[in-house]
């Protein structure tokens, strides 16, 4: 199967964007994560979902405020597909390693492996933005993920 130059370039660009997102989450508490979404973007988790940048910001703030947590979101098998000149869909696997506390922590298998689906649009000023990011859990175990229901607040 031949991959077009357009798809290859899109895959590289959106893969890099995804890695930058998770690097911010893993090393900066996700303080910049809401800016990767459109203003009404959806973060669709396995136990809770958040609509809009402010809800996404509230999730990452809640996560930071609960205390020390070491986390690595590892991106694998990334695919991007153009869906028009300014739209794209991506599928990839997320391996989540996480535990409360500061490094160095004991090593364990990932606490979650999720099949991810992203939908993005290209904004003329801001570049590619997520309209939705959906987690579909395929494997889970060990340490629980952080999933507050912010609608209860």
MARTI-14757 format. One record per residue (C-alpha): residue number from 1; x, y, z; residue in one letter. Coordinates in steps of 0.001 Angstrom, whole numbers. Last residue first. Example, Ala and Ser with C-alpha at 12.3 -4.5 7.8 and 13.67 -1.06 7.14 Angstrom:
// MARTI-14757
i;east;north;up;aa
2;13670;-1060;7140;S
1;12300;-4500;7800;A
// end
This chain:
// MARTI-14757
i;east;north;up;aa
153;-19020;20451;41480;X
152;-20733;17237;40406;X
151;-20197;18085;36705;X
150;-16459;17813;37381;X
149;-16672;14030;37488;X
148;-13112;13189;38399;X
147;-11123;10659;36369;X
146;-7525;10112;37508;X
145;-6514;6636;36340;X
144;-6561;3794;38869;X
143;-3332;1905;39581;X
142;-3344;-1763;38626;X
141;-5431;-2615;35632;X
140;-6828;-1563;32311;X
139;-6745;-2833;28747;X
138;-8790;-1803;25692;X
137;-10070;1566;26957;X
136;-11589;3736;24240;X
135;-10374;7315;24751;X
134;-11858;10035;22547;X
133;-10250;13341;21569;X
132;-12571;15873;19985;X
131;-12510;19170;18068;X
130;-8747;19148;18427;X
129;-6876;22079;16919;X
128;-4448;22265;13975;X
127;-3028;25734;13275;X
126;-3807;28706;15510;X
125;-4252;31517;12965;X
124;-5851;29807;9939;X
123;-7544;27152;12144;X
122;-7041;23598;10926;X
121;-9633;21174;12253;X
120;-9056;18015;14241;X
119;-10798;14782;15157;X
118;-8879;12429;17422;X
117;-9600;8758;18062;X
116;-7589;6894;20666;X
115;-7434;3204;21427;X
114;-6525;2986;25103;X
113;-3973;992;27058;X
112;-4258;1630;30784;X
111;-2254;1133;33969;X
110;840;424;31898;X
109;2929;-2425;33312;X
108;4735;-1662;36582;X
107;7945;83;37612;X
106;8572;1141;41192;X
105;8739;4925;41663;X
104;11757;7240;41373;X
103;10129;9651;41027;X
102;7458;11571;42944;X
101;4172;10207;44229;X
100;862;8943;42886;X
99;1245;6473;40050;X
98;1057;6564;36280;X
97;1957;4725;33067;X
96;-565;5223;30303;X
95;-119;3535;26943;X
94;-2065;5450;24330;X
93;-2752;3830;20981;X
92;-3395;5748;17779;X
91;-6125;6860;15408;X
90;-6248;10275;13774;X
89;-8939;12132;11847;X
88;-8311;15288;9845;X
87;-10006;18469;8684;X
86;-8793;21596;6874;X
85;-8290;20452;3261;X
84;-10725;17558;3496;X
83;-10851;14463;5672;X
82;-7106;13861;5814;X
81;-6149;10646;7614;X
80;-3585;10361;10384;X
79;-2203;7148;11875;X
78;-110;6737;15035;X
77;935;3253;16099;X
76;2051;4369;19583;X
75;1875;7400;21921;X
74;3165;7029;25510;X
73;1487;9063;28250;X
72;3895;9101;31193;X
71;2762;10046;34696;X
70;4215;10794;38098;X
69;1720;12193;40560;X
68;2308;14603;43424;X
67;-815;16274;44728;X
66;-4580;16561;44167;X
65;-4159;20139;42942;X
64;-2496;19097;39679;X
63;-5327;16746;38667;X
62;-7955;19308;39639;X
61;-6133;21893;37492;X
60;-6034;19397;34592;X
59;-9764;18762;34893;X
58;-10602;22472;35302;X
57;-8638;23299;32126;X
56;-10645;20673;30210;X
55;-13843;22177;31615;X
54;-12650;25663;30570;X
53;-11539;24515;27120;X
52;-14901;23106;26182;X
51;-16729;19854;26892;X
50;-15241;17421;29408;X
49;-15871;13693;29574;X
48;-15741;11214;32435;X
47;-15020;7512;32990;X
46;-13305;6428;29763;X
45;-12500;9951;28668;X
44;-14045;12108;25953;X
43;-12174;15431;25800;X
42;-14441;17554;23593;X
41;-13594;20868;21946;X
40;-15910;23884;22294;X
39;-13120;26511;22304;X
38;-11172;24360;19799;X
37;-8631;22201;21550;X
36;-4795;22321;21816;X
35;-5145;25424;24017;X
34;-6765;23309;26739;X
33;-3502;21326;27178;X
32;-1314;24299;28144;X
31;-1414;23717;31923;X
30;-1359;19977;31334;X
29;493;19350;34628;X
28;3751;20682;33112;X
27;5874;17538;32642;X
26;3407;14774;31771;X
25;549;16936;30447;X
24;2913;19178;28478;X
23;4663;16113;27034;X
22;1216;14740;26207;X
21;350;17754;24065;X
20;3781;17930;22409;X
19;3497;14242;21471;X
18;90;14850;19908;X
17;1384;17847;17923;X
16;4351;15792;16679;X
15;1971;13011;15572;X
14;-207;15650;13879;X
13;2696;17024;11822;X
12;4212;13646;10929;X
11;848;12150;9968;X
10;-68;15212;7878;X
9;3236;15020;5992;X
8;2756;11295;5318;X
7;-858;11822;4277;X
6;77;14520;1770;X
5;3044;12523;438;X
4;616;9706;-294;X
3;1056;6321;1365;X
2;1391;3358;-1001;X
1;0;0;0;X
// end
